[in-house]
Amino acid sequence: MDLGLLAICFALFIVATLYASVGHGGASGYLAVLSLSTYGAMEAAWLKQHAWCLNLVVAAIAFWHFHRAGHHVPKLTIPFIVASVPLAMFAGYLKVEGSVYDLLLSVCLVLAAWRLYTVGTEDVVVVGAPEWNVAAPTGGVIGFASGVVGIGGGVLLSPILVLRRWATPKGAAATSAIFVWVNSLASLGGATLSGQMVLDIETLLPFVFAVLIGGFIGSRFGADVAPQHIIRKLLIVVLVVASVKRIVGVF
């Protein structure tokens, strides 16, 4: 393994550790790392599909940890997933470039980070899961957006869950983890159905090993060690990191 590949794997490990601590798969970070490396010359489909695969690994580990720690609320999760899966698959089926959308997404992420920073505390009362007629459309829109830009949707769903007081930061992490997993799988399914699958397993394996370790460490810390307000602060950091990546990608 050459030094360049080692550097990429280390960066992916750091990304997975940070994102998994808040229940995210890390696709935004993986895309940033790969885009700034020699793999940046690869087509958008190649980058998105490899990021989705890494999402599957990290989100699965994150969900297991947050679920085991008792933070998962199925009633909250199901409506978002049911609507998001078909639209994520449809978006993965399409052959689209997300440059313009990247800029809009970056603005949304920055605003969400700022709102999380300026309002609410760890003592904010959670009002509970939203009605289906609110959760399902929200999940559907996020699922489609995720398939377009090559992410799992955690960076979009988590701030909504926390800011609308539908979940605690750790509850949002649990729901986001399973949301990211199913949407990443659906997006890969759509890419397969449209004949766009271009996975390079030999390249993917060292990446998987790196994020596997990072995902385990990060999600274990987030689920079992960090208090709610720390998860909230980590979420702000993740949103800022993700937004910067997308802005750099546009310009």
Protein Blocks (a to p, Z undefined) as FASTA:
>chain_A
ZZklmmmmmmmmmmmmmmmmnopahlmmmmmmmmmmmklmpcfklmmmmmmmmmmmmmmm
mmmmmmmnopacfklmmmmmmmmmmmmmmmmmpccdfklmmmmmmmmmmmmmmmmmmgoc
fklccebjcdfklmmmmmmmmmmmmmmnopahlmmmmmmmmmnopacfklmmmmmmmmmm
mmmmmmmmmmmmnopaccdfklmmmmmmmmmmmmmmmmmmmmmmmcfklmmmmmmmmmmm
mmmmmmmmmZZ
